[in-house]
Amino acid sequence: MTNQPNQPNQPYDPYGQQPQAWPGQAYQQQGYEDPHAAQQYTQQWQGQTWETQNHQAVSAQAPDPETAILTPQSPRPPQSPRTPQGSAAPAGADASATGYGPATVGGNARVTAAQRARAEGRSPVIEPGLQPAVLTALLGLLLAGAAAVGTYALLVPLVVLQAVTAAGWFRLNGMWPARQGIALGFAGALAADAALLASGRSPSAILGTIGVWVLLALVLQLRSHADPDERMYGLMATVAASALAIVAGGYLAAAADAVTVGAVAVAVAALARALPLPTPASVVVSLLAAAGAGIAMGSVTDLGTSGAFLGAGAAVCALIGHRVASYDYPSRFVHFTAGVALPLAAAAPAVYVLGRALA
């Protein structure tokens, strides 16, 4: 029996069937000419695993199987974890129509712009806006009017400012609920206020209270049963929240005229910063408006034209606090707590220092 031409030697099959080959044999016989030909033989895992839950399937139509990954610059509709490779995603799977950002590398399509920036290692910057600026201006005007009335009248808006500062800082750092930390920071602010009144409004009461509260926060975190990283993170947030709330008591230590001028300047700067202008222009307009408000209020008080310097200095610190309130975990709650309180709390040291220097 002679072999027929153009027929390769094959083992004898008594049932007349084609010889069986391993799944990758056809791919090997082709000399690696088609790198996608063997994908039809690849076994597909249909179960729910960590990989299928957190990573999207790579499309079989990708030009290079080694580099065919999903990147933020080239988002694709997410595929179901049970969808085999090479199959099309269901219609309407694009998450851009739902108000969320495009798909991420990890396969999570339902993320906001702030969450996506956080996952990529960037700090999102979302400014509080007009409504928190109005509340900041209202609280600043209350501080200015109460300072003109008397020391104990100033305590009412000051305590509100210190409470909102402690709560807003914890939420700004993504820690919520944190009732113990907020209560500790607010208690430190109340202790600083009491020490200021008992010492005749001496600024050393603020520094002493900060030192005591740092030690107290350290002791409380050492007694915690959380992980070391979580304890360190909680310690830093507690110390910062307590320090900011205590430093806000600088309004109580400053002269009444300085508080009036500085609080009005911060109120005007916050409103000017919320105007729909480019950021550099908005900052310049805020500083000029605060200096003008300082001149206007200085003519009413004993500061005179020196109120311009006090107003501009308080506005610089207020804009720094405004910027800090726009980072990391911006949300509506953060904007109406940290976005309202941080501009005024950050301006308190400048009001005290410049008020004494210009008096």
C-alpha positions in Angstrom: 0.0 0.0 0.0 1.5 3.3 -1.1 0.9 6.6 0.5 -1.2 9.0 -1.4 0.6 12.2 -2.5 0.3 15.3 -0.2 -1.0 13.3 2.7 1.1 13.3 5.9 1.8 10.1 7.8 -0.9 9.6 10.4 -1.5 6.7 12.9 -4.0 4.1 11.8 -7.5 4.8 13.1 -9.8 1.9 12.8 -12.9 4.0 13.4 -12.1 6.5 10.6 -11.9 9.5 12.9 -9.4 12.3 12.9 -6.4 11.8 15.3 -6.9 13.6 18.6 -4.5 16.4 19.5 -3.8 18.3 22.6 -5.4 21.7 22.9 -2.2 23.5 22.2 -0.8 21.2 19.5 -2.5 23.0 16.6 -1.0 26.3 17.9 2.5 24.7 18.1 2.3 23.2 14.6 1.5 26.6 13.1 4.9 27.8 14.1 3.5 30.6 16.4 2.2 32.4 13.3 -1.1 33.3 14.9 -0.8 34.1 18.7 -4.6 34.3 19.1 -5.4 30.9 17.4 -4.9 29.0 20.6 -7.2 31.2 22.7 -10.2 29.1 21.7 -8.6 26.1 23.4 -7.9 28.0 26.6 -9.8 26.8 29.6 -12.1 29.5 31.0 -12.6 29.8 34.8 -16.3 30.4 35.5 -16.1 30.7 39.3 -16.1 33.8 41.6 -12.5 34.4 42.6 -10.6 37.5 43.7 -9.2 37.9 40.2 -12.6 37.7 38.5 -14.1 40.1 41.0 -11.4 42.8 40.8 -10.0 42.5 37.3 -11.6 42.8 33.9 -11.1 40.2 31.2 -8.7 41.2 28.4 -10.4 41.3 25.1 -9.2 38.8 22.5 -9.1 41.4 19.8 -6.3 43.3 21.5 -3.3 43.8 19.2 -0.8 42.6 21.8 -1.9 40.1 24.5 1.0 41.2 26.8 0.1 44.9 26.8 -3.7 44.6 26.4 -4.6 46.0 29.8 -7.2 48.6 30.7 -5.8 52.0 31.4 -7.6 55.2 32.5 -6.7 56.8 29.2 -8.5 54.1 27.2 -11.5 53.0 29.2 -13.7 50.1 28.1 -17.1 48.9 29.3 -16.7 46.5 32.2 -17.3 42.8 31.5 -19.1 40.5 33.9 -16.8 38.2 35.9 -18.5 35.2 34.3 -18.0 36.6 30.7 -15.5 34.5 28.8 -12.6 36.2 27.0 -13.4 37.3 23.6 -17.1 37.9 24.2 -18.6 41.3 23.9 -19.8 43.3 26.9 -23.5 43.7 27.4 -25.1 46.8 25.9 -25.4 49.8 28.2 -22.5 48.7 30.3 -20.7 52.1 29.9 -20.7 53.7 33.3 -20.2 57.2 32.0 -24.0 57.7 31.6 -24.6 57.1 35.3 -22.6 60.0 36.4 -19.6 58.0 37.6 -16.1 58.1 36.1 -14.8 55.6 33.5 -13.5 52.2 34.3 -10.3 51.9 36.4 -7.5 49.5 36.1 -8.9 47.5 39.0 -12.2 46.9 37.1 -14.4 49.2 39.3 -16.5 51.4 37.0 -18.8 52.9 39.6 -16.4 55.5 41.2 -16.7 59.2 41.5 -14.0 61.6 40.3 -12.7 62.0 43.9 -12.6 58.3 44.5 -10.8 57.7 41.2 -8.2 60.4 42.0 -7.6 58.9 45.4 -7.2 55.4 43.9 -4.6 56.7 41.5 -2.6 58.4 44.2 -3.7 61.9 43.5 -5.5 64.2 45.9 -8.7 65.6 44.4 -9.3 69.3 44.8 -13.0 70.2 44.9 -13.6 73.7 46.3 -16.5 74.1 48.8 -18.4 76.6 46.7 -20.8 79.5 47.5 -23.0 78.0 50.2 -20.1 77.1 52.6 -18.6 80.5 51.9 -21.9 82.2 52.9 -21.8 80.3 56.2 -18.2 81.2 56.7 -19.1 84.9 56.2 -22.0 84.6 58.5 -19.9 83.0 61.3 -17.2 85.6 60.7 -19.7 88.5 61.1 -21.0 86.9 64.3 -17.4 86.8 65.7 -16.9 90.4 64.7 -20.1 91.6 66.3 -19.7 89.5 69.4 -16.1 90.8 69.9 -17.5 94.3 69.9 -20.0 93.4 72.6 -17.7 91.7 75.0 -15.6 88.7 75.9 -18.3 86.4 77.0 -20.5 87.2 74.0 -17.6 86.2 71.8 -17.6 82.7 73.5 -20.9 81.7 71.8 -19.8 81.9 68.1 -16.3 80.8 69.1 -17.5 77.5 70.7 -19.5 76.8 67.5 -16.5 77.4 65.4 -14.3 75.1 67.5 -16.9 72.3 67.4 -17.3 72.5 63.6 -13.5 72.6 63.2 -13.0 69.3 65.2 -15.8 67.5 63.4 -14.7 68.7 59.9 -11.1 67.7 60.3 -11.9 64.1 61.1 -14.2 63.8 58.1 -11.7 65.6 55.9 -9.3 62.8 56.7 -11.8 60.1 55.8 -12.4 59.1 59.5 -16.1 58.8 60.2 -17.7 58.1 62.6 -15.0 59.3 65.1 -17.0 60.5 68.0 -14.3 60.0 70.5 -11.7 62.0 68.6 -14.2 64.8 67.9 -15.2 64.9 71.5 -11.6 64.9 72.6 -10.7 67.8 70.2 -13.8 69.8 71.3 -13.0 69.2 75.0 -9.5 70.5 74.4 -11.0 73.7 72.8 -13.2 74.2 75.8 -10.3 73.6 78.2 -8.3 76.2 76.3 -11.1 78.7 76.5 -11.4 78.2 80.2 -7.7 78.6 80.7 -7.7 81.8 78.6 -10.4 83.3 80.8 -8.7 82.2 84.0 -5.3 83.6 82.9 -6.5 86.9 81.7 -6.5 85.9 78.0 -2.8 84.9 78.1 -1.7 83.1 74.9 0.4 80.7 77.0 -2.9 79.0 78.0 -3.3 77.9 74.3 0.2 76.4 74.1 -0.1 74.7 77.4 -3.5 73.1 76.5 -2.1 71.9 73.2 0.8 70.2 75.0 -1.5 68.5 77.5 -3.9 67.3 74.8 -1.1 65.8 72.7 0.0 63.7 75.7 -3.7 62.8 76.3 -4.2 61.7 72.7 -1.0 59.7 72.8 -2.1 57.8 76.0 -5.5 57.1 74.5 -4.1 55.7 71.3 -1.7 53.5 73.2 -4.6 51.9 74.9 -6.3 51.1 71.6 -6.4 47.6 70.2 -6.4 48.6 66.6 -3.5 48.0 64.1 -0.4 50.1 64.6 -0.9 51.9 61.3 -4.5 52.7 62.3 -3.4 53.9 65.7 -0.8 56.2 64.2 -3.3 57.6 61.7 -5.9 58.2 64.4 -3.2 59.8 66.7 -2.2 62.3 64.0 -5.8 63.1 63.1 -6.7 63.6 66.8 -3.7 65.8 67.5 -4.3 67.9 64.4 -8.1 68.3 65.1 -7.4 69.2 68.8 -4.7 71.7 67.8 -6.8 73.5 65.2 -9.8 73.7 67.6 -7.6 75.0 70.4 -5.8 77.5 68.1 -9.1 78.9 67.1 -9.3 80.2 70.6 -6.8 82.9 69.5 -9.8 85.1 68.8 -10.4 85.1 72.5 -6.8 86.1 73.3 -6.7 88.8 70.6 -7.8 92.4 71.1 -11.5 93.1 70.3 -10.6 95.5 67.5 -8.3 93.0 65.9 -11.0 90.3 66.0 -13.5 92.7 64.4 -11.3 93.6 61.6 -9.9 90.1 61.0 -13.2 88.3 61.1 -14.8 90.8 58.7 -11.8 90.4 56.3 -12.1 86.6 56.4 -15.8 86.9 55.7 -15.2 89.1 52.6 -12.3 86.9 51.4 -14.4 83.8 51.6 -17.2 85.3 49.6 -14.8 86.6 47.0 -13.0 83.3 46.7 -16.3 81.6 45.8 -16.8 83.8 42.8 -16.8 81.9 39.4 -13.3 83.1 38.5 -10.0 81.3 37.6 -8.1 80.3 40.7 -5.2 82.9 40.4 -7.7 85.7 39.7 -10.0 84.6 42.5 -7.1 84.6 45.0 -6.0 88.1 44.0 -9.5 89.4 44.2 -10.0 87.8 47.7 -6.8 89.4 49.0 -7.7 92.8 47.6 -11.2 92.6 49.0 -9.9 91.6 52.4 -7.5 94.5 52.5 -10.3 96.8 51.5 -12.5 95.4 54.2 -9.6 95.9 56.7 -9.3 99.5 55.8 -13.0 100.0 56.1 -13.2 98.3 59.5 -10.0 99.9 60.7 -11.5 103.4 60.2 -14.3 102.3 62.5 -11.9 100.9 65.1 -8.6 102.2 66.5 -6.5 100.4 63.9 -7.0 102.9 61.1 -5.1 102.1 57.9 -3.2 99.4 59.6 -6.4 97.3 59.3 -5.4 96.7 55.6 -2.3 94.7 56.7 -4.3 92.8 59.3 -7.1 92.0 56.9 -4.7 90.9 54.2 -2.7 88.7 56.6 -5.9 87.1 58.0 -7.1 86.5 54.4 -3.9 84.7 53.5 -4.3 82.2 56.3 -8.0 81.9 55.5 -7.3 81.0 51.9 -4.8 78.3 53.1 -7.5 76.8 55.3 -9.9 77.0 52.3 -7.4 75.1 50.2 -6.9 72.4 52.8 -10.7 71.9 53.0 -10.7 71.1 49.3 -8.4 68.1 49.4 -8.6 64.3 49.8 -12.1 63.5 50.8 -14.2 66.3 49.6 -17.9 65.8 50.2 -21.0 67.8 51.1 -20.4 67.1 54.8 -16.8 68.2 54.6 -17.7 71.3 52.7 -20.2 72.3 55.3 -17.9 71.6 58.3 -14.2 71.9 57.4 -15.0 74.2 54.4 -16.8 76.6 56.8 -14.6 76.4 59.8 -11.0 76.0 58.5 -10.7 79.5 57.0 -11.7 81.1 60.3 -9.7 78.8 62.5 -6.5 79.2 60.4 -6.8 83.0 60.5 -7.0 83.1 64.3 -3.1 83.1 64.9 -2.7 85.9 62.3 -5.4 88.0 64.0 -3.7 87.7 67.3 -0.1 88.3 66.2 -0.9 91.1 63.7 -3.4 92.7 66.2 -0.7 93.0 68.8 1.9 94.2 66.3 -0.2 96.9 64.8 -1.9 98.1 68.0 
